[in-house]
Structures are given as C-alpha cells and as structure tokens.
C-alpha cells in the first residue's frame, strides 16, 4: 500500500491521536418525564449472587440518561452503570428509585419478585 493511501493515526503537528476525535453528533430529543412508563426490576442472575436494580424503558438521549443515572445513584447511596440504555443500580432499591422517579415526574412500575 503506498504511503499516501494510509490514514494518519498519530501526528504531533495536529495535537495527538486523530483516530479518536469525537464528531459533533446532535443528541436526539428525549421524551418528557410524563410520557414515560419506567419498569423497575430486581436481578441477580449472572452477577455472582449480587442483586442489582434495573431501570428499563427509558427513552432518553445519552446526556439525559447519564444525568438521571447519577441522580438515582446519589439518592440510593450506591454505585451503578448504564448498559444498553438500561440503568443498573447496585442493590435492591426499587422502592426508593420509584419515589425519586415519581418526584421527577416519571411513572414507574415495580416488576419481578
């Protein structure tokens, strides 16, 4: 392959690694909290017996999802993450999360046993 056909991966003149620059992708609009029906699940399967609370059916863009996950983690005093649009909070905090979501204007249902 001739040198001119290969893309520049690193260049000190442009300020570093050019392959990892983020593109300006517009965020899709989020639905209003009143239009959501959020399901709260408790799950421990595949987690070595550790229980997590799953917050499903959120139709939010990435920025709003992160903001909500941070608020829920702080309210529960627990860690958590976001995977495939589902917020996972460590521990069984379904009642507390339902209260917080209700105060924020979301409708929620506790699902599972």
C-alpha positions as a Markdown table, in Angstrom:
| # | Residue | x | y | z |
|---|---|---|---|---|
| 1 | Unk | 0.0 | 0.0 | 0.0 |
| 2 | Unk | 1.5 | 3.4 | -1.0 |
| 3 | Unk | 2.1 | 5.8 | 1.9 |
| 4 | Unk | -0.4 | 8.3 | 0.6 |
| 5 | Unk | -3.3 | 5.8 | 0.9 |
| 6 | Unk | -2.9 | 5.1 | 4.6 |
| 7 | Unk | -4.7 | 7.4 | 7.1 |
| 8 | Unk | -2.8 | 9.3 | 9.7 |
| 9 | Unk | -3.3 | 7.8 | 13.1 |
| 10 | Unk | -0.8 | 9.9 | 15.1 |
| 11 | Unk | 0.6 | 13.2 | 14.3 |
| 12 | Unk | 2.4 | 15.5 | 16.7 |
| 13 | Unk | 1.6 | 18.5 | 14.5 |
| 14 | Unk | -2.2 | 18.1 | 14.9 |
| 15 | Unk | -2.1 | 17.5 | 18.7 |
| 16 | Unk | -2.1 | 13.8 | 19.1 |
| 17 | Unk | -4.2 | 10.8 | 18.2 |
| 18 | Unk | -6.5 | 11.7 | 15.3 |
| 19 | Unk | -8.4 | 8.4 | 15.2 |
| 20 | Unk | -10.2 | 9.0 | 18.5 |
| 21 | Unk | -11.5 | 12.5 | 17.9 |
| 22 | Unk | -15.2 | 12.8 | 18.7 |
| 23 | Unk | -17.5 | 14.0 | 16.0 |
| 24 | Unk | -20.3 | 16.5 | 16.7 |
| 25 | Unk | -23.3 | 14.3 | 16.6 |
| 26 | Unk | -26.5 | 16.0 | 17.6 |
| 27 | Unk | -28.4 | 14.5 | 20.5 |
| 28 | Unk | -31.8 | 13.0 | 19.8 |
| 29 | Unk | -34.6 | 14.6 | 21.8 |
| 30 | Unk | -35.7 | 12.9 | 25.0 |
| 31 | Unk | -39.3 | 12.2 | 25.8 |
| 32 | Unk | -40.8 | 14.3 | 28.6 |
| 33 | Unk | -40.9 | 12.5 | 32.0 |
| 34 | Unk | -44.8 | 12.4 | 32.0 |
| 35 | Unk | -44.7 | 10.3 | 28.8 |
| 36 | Unk | -42.5 | 7.5 | 30.3 |
| 37 | Unk | -43.6 | 4.3 | 32.0 |
| 38 | Unk | -40.5 | 3.0 | 33.7 |
| 39 | Unk | -40.2 | -0.6 | 34.9 |
| 40 | Unk | -38.0 | -1.4 | 37.9 |
| 41 | Unk | -36.6 | -4.9 | 38.0 |
| 42 | Unk | -34.5 | -6.8 | 40.6 |
| 43 | Unk | -32.0 | -9.2 | 39.2 |
| 44 | Unk | -29.1 | -11.3 | 40.5 |
| 45 | Unk | -28.6 | -13.8 | 37.7 |
| 46 | Unk | -25.1 | -13.9 | 36.3 |
| 47 | Unk | -23.8 | -11.5 | 38.9 |
| 48 | Unk | -22.4 | -13.9 | 41.4 |
| 49 | Unk | -25.4 | -13.5 | 43.7 |
| 50 | Unk | -25.2 | -9.7 | 43.9 |
| 51 | Unk | -28.5 | -8.0 | 43.5 |
| 52 | Unk | -29.0 | -5.0 | 41.1 |
| 53 | Unk | -32.0 | -2.9 | 40.3 |
| 54 | Unk | -32.6 | -2.4 | 36.6 |
| 55 | Unk | -34.4 | 0.8 | 35.4 |
| 56 | Unk | -35.9 | -0.1 | 32.0 |
| 57 | Unk | -38.0 | 1.5 | 29.2 |
| 58 | Unk | -36.3 | 5.0 | 29.4 |
| 59 | Unk | -36.4 | 6.9 | 26.1 |
| 60 | Unk | -33.7 | 9.4 | 26.9 |
| 61 | Unk | -30.7 | 10.7 | 25.0 |
| 62 | Unk | -27.3 | 9.8 | 26.3 |
| 63 | Unk | -26.8 | 13.0 | 28.2 |
| 64 | Unk | -30.1 | 12.9 | 30.0 |
| 65 | Unk | -29.7 | 9.2 | 30.7 |
| 66 | Unk | -26.3 | 9.8 | 32.4 |
| 67 | Unk | -27.9 | 12.7 | 34.4 |
| 68 | Unk | -30.7 | 10.5 | 35.6 |
| 69 | Unk | -28.4 | 7.6 | 36.5 |
| 70 | Unk | -26.2 | 10.0 | 38.6 |
| 71 | Unk | -29.3 | 11.3 | 40.5 |
| 72 | Unk | -30.5 | 7.8 | 41.2 |
| 73 | Unk | -27.1 | 6.6 | 42.4 |
| 74 | Unk | -26.8 | 9.6 | 44.7 |
| 75 | Unk | -30.3 | 9.0 | 46.1 |
| 76 | Unk | -29.6 | 5.3 | 46.8 |
| 77 | Unk | -26.1 | 5.9 | 48.0 |
| 78 | Unk | -24.9 | 3.1 | 45.7 |
| 79 | Unk | -22.9 | 2.5 | 42.6 |
| 80 | Unk | -24.2 | 1.7 | 39.2 |
| 81 | Unk | -23.8 | 1.9 | 35.4 |
| 82 | Unk | -25.6 | 2.3 | 32.2 |
| 83 | Unk | -25.7 | -0.7 | 29.8 |
| 84 | Unk | -27.7 | -0.7 | 26.5 |
| 85 | Unk | -30.0 | 2.1 | 27.7 |
| 86 | Unk | -30.8 | 0.4 | 31.0 |
| 87 | Unk | -29.7 | 1.9 | 34.3 |
| 88 | Unk | -28.2 | -0.6 | 36.7 |
| 89 | Unk | -28.0 | 0.4 | 40.4 |
| 90 | Unk | -26.2 | -1.9 | 42.9 |
| 91 | Unk | -28.6 | -3.4 | 45.5 |
| 92 | Unk | -32.3 | -3.7 | 45.8 |
| 93 | Unk | -33.5 | -0.1 | 45.8 |
| 94 | Unk | -36.8 | -0.4 | 43.8 |
| 95 | Unk | -38.9 | 1.5 | 46.3 |
| 96 | Unk | -36.5 | 4.3 | 46.8 |
| 97 | Unk | -36.0 | 4.7 | 43.0 |
| 98 | Unk | -39.8 | 4.6 | 42.4 |
| 99 | Unk | -40.1 | 7.5 | 44.9 |
| 100 | Unk | -37.3 | 9.5 | 43.3 |
| 101 | Unk | -38.7 | 8.9 | 39.8 |
| 102 | Unk | -42.2 | 10.0 | 41.0 |
| 103 | Unk | -40.8 | 13.3 | 42.3 |
| 104 | Unk | -39.1 | 13.9 | 38.9 |
| 105 | Unk | -42.4 | 13.3 | 37.1 |
| 106 | Unk | -41.9 | 9.7 | 35.8 |
| 107 | Unk | -44.5 | 7.0 | 36.2 |
| 108 | Unk | -42.9 | 3.7 | 37.4 |
| 109 | Unk | -44.0 | 0.1 | 38.0 |
| 110 | Unk | -42.2 | -2.4 | 40.2 |
| 111 | Unk | -41.8 | -5.6 | 38.3 |
| 112 | Unk | -40.5 | -9.0 | 39.3 |
| 113 | Unk | -40.3 | -10.6 | 42.7 |
